[in-house]
Amino acid sequence: MAGRLEGAVALVTGGGRGIGRAISEAYAREGAAVGVMDLKAEIADAAVEDIRKSGGKALAIVGNVGKREQVFAGAEALKSAFGPTTILVNNAMWNRYGPLEEQTEDMIGRMIDVGFKGVIWGYQAVLPQMREAGKGAIVNIASPSAVLAMKHGIMYSAVKAAVAASTRSAAAEFGPMNIRVNAIAPGSTQTDGANLVVSEDGWERRRQRVPLGRLGQPEDIANAAVFLASDEASFVSGDMMFVDGAMTFAFS
């Protein structure tokens, strides 16, 4: 039985770990050829190796999404391997929480470069390929912080709000090209990276805020990303889907 993304070519930034890796693996299971783009070669290579062992098609792409030329080069490499990109997931992010007074110019610049400029470079890199293919689906990873206040998260919230705003405007601009653009706002999601900075007590406090009574898993976000990239969402564009167990709306 063909998968829901059979024949698609997907570029996933930050695709080698956490939510990005779960999306890369889910797309491959559904039949897409996946470009796993990550900053570190060993992380991208490990994800690609696992995808190939499971019978999927994937290409490791090493690059910094904050650098426009590297995003373009990654998109071209993926096209050379599998054909024009038809799905883009803008997932990569670099972040440091803390009081605003402690945020340095370099920290702020890197958050903007990776978290927002990287989204714009992604749009620019794949648009010609999606026009060539005659269709496209773009999934941006935003955050409930785009609409909620977060202490010690001023820059993170600002970047994710910009991603959410760009999603709506890109949906309007790219729609006539048969390109859909949507965003996912993950709630508290247990990833390997998050486990390094969140204690068991911290996770428990987050869990207690979720009406569904559990924390999110990377696969929860990946399932939403599959839907938004598939033909099942063919009339969905400009939306931001909250995958958070109702936490945002219960506490906003």
Phi, psi and omega in degrees: 000130180291145177282170182291342181243024182304128178088352180281156174237120188240134173253121181242113178277147188060033190274003185266350181205166177058221181300319180300318179293318178300321178292315179304314182293320180294319178297317180297319178298329181272006171104359180280149166273127192244129169266111181268103182260126179212162183288328183250130183300318184295329180286315177296318181297319181296318179295317180295319179300316180294321178297315180294322177298330180273005177094006181269173179248130182204157178226130176278131179232120180263126180184157176258114184292346175286351179252112186306315185295331180285326176293317179297318180297320178296318179296322179292321178297319179295318179297318179298326183279319191229351184109180185300140177293131177244348178226135174234131172244113176270093186248332188300139178206145170235132187212148170223117175281156176155166177305142184302323181297341181264357180280120180276166178299321180294319179296314180296317180298320181291321177299318180290317182299311184281312189283331181241308179301324178301325176294315180296316179297324177299313176306307185297323184290324186263343184305312180299323180290321178292323175298319177299319180284340181084009180192165177186156175222128179243131179238117177261140175265108180259221181190150170304337178297346176295336183236353181244154176284145179221114176298134180066020179229033184302311183290319178300313180298319181295317180295315181291329174295322177295320177298316179297317180294320180294329178300313181295314182290322178295323178300320179290320183284321186269347182306315179299345176268008184065038177241123179263146179226123179222168178229156173242135176248094181287141172277204180296109187240127182279105174244166178300320180294318180294327180296339179285337185241351180246126180282170176300320177296321179297317177296322181294320177298320178293319180300322182294342179274352186263117181303328179286351172081016177212164176274158176284154174242154180308327181294332177297319180288320180298321179299319178294322180294324175297312179303311184294334179273346187269169177293344177296338179253031188296342179244021178250118178203143181083010184263155168239113183270122178273114178249081192213015179065023180077011182300316185299311186282338178283337187235011179278000000 
